[in-house]
Amino acid sequence: MNKFWGLLFFVVCFIHLPLEASIDNEYGIGGSGIFVGEAKFKNDGITDQHLTFRQAGALMYYIHDLDSNSSITANLGYYSSKISWKQNPEFKKTTYDDIYIAIGGFSDKLDDWVWHGNVYTVVDADELSLSHYAVTGALVWGEYSYSDTIDIYIGVDANSGMKKEDVRPIIGFKYNPQNNWKLNLVYPKDISAVYAFNDRWNLALEGRFFKNRYRTNEKAARSKGIFEYRATGAEFSLNYSSTNSHVNATLLAGTNFGGDLKVRDSAGKNPTFYRLKSATYFGGEIKTTF
């Protein structure tokens, strides 16, 4: 427990790699936390029970400019997740720690395009087994400057691990009418409407996708079984960026629209779905660069 709370005060977060290019070599550290409140179950026969989820993480990253048009990136992170269900019939372990490693880069050598890509792996910090306790993937997307106010995004995020392959498109656009408003509709990376009070502060209405995959230990009812926590939510976030953008901070609060806990056996078969009702959540993140 102390380790989980301690991570909240460290430094962020893979969850969103930067979508804009850097012009200088850059180091960064950050920390993030998300806390989902009690969600009751929809399943018949599961009454007066609830599930909570929370995650805290720390990350270091480095961006190195190869030239004025291209850069490479490196990320190293540590995340601790806790899923709590007192009467859980599937597994008793509640805390799962992961190490995140990614190598990538971006380039704007093509006219009107910025291309990004990385390869990454997320591995259980207690097991350190790439074959059984890891998710490995690749992410590639391009940003096309269609006009002074519209940028178009297209790409793919594909990963494999724990008996599952997952491929999702990255598609959408960003619209900035050059006033205080900005609309971002890039699935699944950035779905938001942002109002800027000034150069430092803005308020956003955003969508969030929870999708976390883990493998249990041999003591679980399904020995070394696999489970996923999944939900979709909407939130308000208050965001701060210092004048030189060396410090960025976010506070957020929202609600999800229900979800599920999907549990499979060690071979990735025989799924059971524990359906969840909606729940509120809150969190925040802070990042500093130098």
N, C-alpha and C positions, 0 to 999 in steps of 0.2 A: 504493500500500500504506500509506504513512504517513497519508494522508487517511482511509483506512478505519479504522485503529486509533485515530486521533485522535478520530473521531466517537464512539467508545465512551465517552469521558470527558466528552462534552457532555451536555446536558440535554434528557422522554420523549415520549411515544409514543402515537400515534394508536391504535395497535392496540387500546387499550381506552379509549373515552370513559367518563367517570364515569357510573354508573347511579344515583347519589343526588343529590338537589338541594342546591344551595348556599344559604346564608342571607346571605352577604356577598360583595361583589365580591372576586374572587380572581385572582391571577396565578400561573402555574406554569411551571417549566422542568424538564426531565428528560432522561434518557438510557437507552437499552436496548441490549442485545446478545444475539444467539442464535447458537450455533455448533454445526452438525450435523456429526458425524464421518463417516468413510469409509463409504459405502454401495456394496456391490458390485451388479452387474447380474444380472438374471434372464434376460435375452435370450440365446438361443443365439448363439454366435459372438462374444460379448463376454466374454472371460475375462481374469482378472488385471488388471482395471480397476476404478476406483472413482470416485465423485463425492462432493464435499463442498459444503456450503452454509453461508453465514454472513451475518448482517445486523446492522448497528449503526445507531442512529438518534438524533436529537435533536429535541426539540419544545418549543415555547413555546405556552402557551394562556392565554386570558383568559375569565373568567366575569363578566358584568355583570348585576346584579339590576335588572330593570325595576320590580319591586315586590316585595312579600313572597311572591308566588306564582309569578312568572315571571322567567326569566333568559335571556340570550343568550350564546352561546359563540363563540369564534374560536380556530382552531388553525393553526399554521404549523410544519411539520416538514421534516426532511431525513434521508433514509435511504440507506445505501449497502449494496448486496448483492453478494456474490461467490459465483459458482458455478464450481467447479473440476473439470474432467475432462480430464486430460492428453491423451487420445487422441480428444477430442471431434470427430466428423466433421461436425458441423453449423455450429459457430461457434467462433471463437478468442477473442473478447472475453469477459472473465471478470467485470468489475466494472460494475455498473449503479447509477447514482445517481438518486434520485427526490426531487422536492419535493412535499410534501403540504400542501394548503390545505383548510380546512373552516370553514363557518359554520353555526351551528345554535342550538338553545335547548331549554328544557324548562319545563314548567308543571304545577302541582298545583292549578289552580283548580277542576277537577272533583272532586267528593267521591270519596275513596278511590282516585283515579287520579293518576299522574304520567306525563305525555306528553313524549317526547323526539323530536328530529329534527335532521337536519343534511344539507346538501349538501356534497359533497367532490370533489376531483380530485387525482389522483396523476399527475404528469407527469415524463418523463425530463429530468433536469437538464442533459444535454448537448444535447438536441435542442429542447426547449421547444415542441413541436408538439402542440396539443390534438387535432388531427384524426388524427394517426398514432401519437403516442407517449404517449398519456395514457389513463387510466381515470377516468371521471366517474360519480358515483352519488349516490343519496339513501338515507337510512336513517331509518326512523320506527318507534318502538316505544312501547308503553304498559305501565305497571306498575300492577296493580290489587291493592290491599290486601284480600285475601279474608278474612283473620283476623289475630289477633295473631301468628301463627306462619307464615302462608303468604302469599306474594306471587305473583301470576300475571303472566306476561309474554307479550305478543303484538305482532308487528310484521313488518316486511319490510326487507330490504336489497337494493337493485337497483342494478346498475352496467352500464356499457357502455363499450367501447373496445377497440382493437386487434382488430377484427373478431369481437367476442364480446359477447353480452348474458348477464348472470348475475343471476338473481333467487333469493334464499334467504329462507325464512321465519325469523322470530325467534319462538320459542315455548318455553314451559316454565314452571317455577316455582322459587321459593326457599323452603326450609323451615328455619325457625329455632326449635327447640324451647325456646329461652331457657335453654340450658345451654351447655356448651363447644363443642357441635357445631353445624354448619350445612351443609345440603345445597343445592347450587345446580345445577339442571338446566335451564339456559336455552340452547338451541341457537341459533346456534353461539357465543354470546358468553361464556358462563360455565358450564362443566361441571366441578364440583368438589365435594369433600367437605373441610370445613375443621374443624380442631380448634384452639381457642384456648387457649394456655397461660395467658395473662393479657390485659390490655388492649393490650399492646404487641406480643406475639409470637403467631404462629400457624403451623401446619403444614398444608399442603393437598396433596391428591392431585387432579390436574387433567388435563383433556384439552386437546390443542392441535391446531389445524388449520393446516397450512402450505399456502398457496395464493398464489403470487407469479407475476405475469404481466409479461413484458418483450418488447421488440422488438429484434432484432439490427440490426447496421449493414449497409451495402451490400456489405461484404467477406465476409459469411457465405456458406456454401454455398447457402443459400436467402436471397438478398439481401433484407434487411429482413424476414426471417421472424419469427415470433412463437413464444415458448416459455413454458411454465408449469412451475414446480416445485411438486409437490403431495405431501403426506404427512399422515398422522394419527398423533399420538403421545400418550403419557401421561407425566406427570412428577410429581415431588415438589417442592414449593417451600416455602422458609422465608421468612416475611414479617414485616417489622418496621414498626410505625407509631408515631411519637412521640406523647407524651401529647396534644398539641394537633393531631395529624395533619398538621403542617406538613412532615414528612419521612416518606416511605414508601420502603422498599427491599425488594427480592426477590432471592433466589438460588434457582436452579432446576437440576434435572438430570432427564433422562428418556430415553426411547427411542421412536422411531417404529416403526410396524409395516409399514414398506415404503412405497413410493409410486411416482412416476414422473416423468420429464421428458417432457413432451408438446411436440413441435415441429411447427409448421405453416408453410406458405408465407406470403408477404406478404398474400395475400388471405384468410388464415384457413382454407385448405383443405389437403387431402392430409396429414393428421396422421401422425406417427410416434411411437410410444410406446416409451420406453426405461424398462423396468421396473426398480425398485430394491428391494433387500433392506433389512432393518431397519438402523437406525443409532442410536447414542446421541447425545445432545446436552446442552448445558448453556448457561446464560446468566444474565442478571440485569437488573435495572432499578432506577433510583432517581428519585424525583420529589420536588421541594420546592415548597411554595406560600408565598406571602407577600401 
